């Protein structure tokens, strides 16, 4: 029984991490900000460089 709990714990996605929450559902505000900055940077480089 203890082995099952360890396996479940090790296979869980760390939901406190903003990156993981951005890519795997229920993103945090910080996750939106980071993705927004990356997208804005890419768009800026495509159109203005």
PAVEX-744132 format. One record per atom (N, C-alpha, C, O): residue in one letter; x, y, z. Coordinates in steps of 0.001 Angstrom, whole numbers, plus 500000, padded with zeros to 6 digits. Each point is the difference from the previous one (the first is absolute). Layout:
BEGIN
aXYZ;...
//
This chain:
BEGIN
x500825498804500000;x499175501196500000;x500871501263500000;x499696500968499303;x501356499015501459;x500881501155500057;x500690500232498659;x500212501143499598;x500133497785499719;x500643500111498682;x499077500690498998;x500463500803499191;x498243498897500851;x499041500648499101;x499953501500500243;x499961500781499050;x500041499622502199;x499956501427500317;x501256500717499519;x499926501133499524;x501229498212500598;x501236500614499512;x499958500172498485;x500419501036499483;x499080497959499803;x499915500094498541;x499065501119499573;x500310500746499071;x498553499376501593;x499061501068499659;x500621501361500274;x499839500932499211;x500861499182501891;x500615501281500346;x501075500376498977;x500100501161499606;x500698497868499967;x501076500276499048;x499477500301498605;x500668500698499236;x498158498794500410;x499481500208498651;x499130501249499885;x499602500376498897;x500103500263502221;x499158501196499956;x500766501171499396;x501207500136500197;x498079500697499073;x500584501223499480;x500040500995501151;x499034500130500752;x502070500559499378;x500139500992501061;x499128501202499644;x500375500810499152;x498480499308501484;x499041501038499629;x500355501353500590;x499359500997499666;x501638499066501198;x500420501285500544;x500924500745499041;x500231501199500159;x500288498096498859;x500910500595499042;x499199500695498903;x499162499374499350;x501091501901500445;x499224500779499029;x500158499459498584;x499038500007499232;x502162499521500403;x500202499459498658;x499134498779499771;x499327499897498974;x500681499170501977;x499204498789499832;x498514500326499957;x499263499393499223;x500287501540501582;x498583500343499993;x499620500691498699;x498866499871499538;x502069500859499868;x499713500643498718;x499797498963498911;x499073500116499198;x501783498873500764;x499948499019498924;x499030498863500265;x499561499350499052;x500085500383502207;x499168498838500321;x498673500379500643;x499414499174500701;x500097502022499093;x498682500380500495;x500057500880501230;x501004500021500713;x497934500694499532;x499818500949501102;x501235500869500218;x500623499940501060;x499734500866497941;x501205500818500122;x499845501104501032;x498892500471500257;x502212499933500325;x500006501106500945;x500108501310499235;x500260500009498796;x499539501090501908;x500164501316499384;x501444500162499517;x500241500528498914;x500709499017501895;x501410500085499607;x500284499215498730;x500817500412499176;x498509498460500670;x500174499205498785;x499525500750498770;x500654499980498958;x498194500689501170;x499508500815498883;x500978501127499685;x500250500294498831;x500302500335502193;x500931501109499789;x501247499509499263;x500457500638499051;x500089498232501389;x501214499467499368;x499741499647498541;x500785500370499127;x498122498917500597;x499679499624498621;x499723501248499163;x500400500069498838;x498920500914501745;x499724501249499290;x501270500736499615;x500108500526498892;x500857499512502027;x501274500660499710;x500739499270498887;x500569500636499112;x499428498048500927;x500683499220498961;x499349500229498639;x500700500198499007;x497974499775500937;x499291500218498731;x500243501414499487;x500225500193498805;x499733500803502088;x500251501378499587;x501419500154499459;x500213500700499011;x500755498653501628;x501388500054499542;x500144499392498610;x500703500549499151;x498643498331500614;x500065499346498687;x499351500876498936;x500565500178498921;x498263500368501365;x499309500860499033;x500831501244499700;x500104500417498846;x500487500175502190;x500842501184499797;x501168499678499070;x500300500770499087;x500355498100501144;x501149499632499159;x499589499677498570;x500765500255499070;x498056499193500737;x499551499652498653;x499671501256499197;x500372500094498831;x498940500869501775;x499514501157499250;x500940501198500006;x499950500805499071;x500896499345501928;x500791501220500125;x501496499790499857;x500771500935500216;x499655497877499431;x501445499774499820;x500285499619498567;x501155499768499641;
//
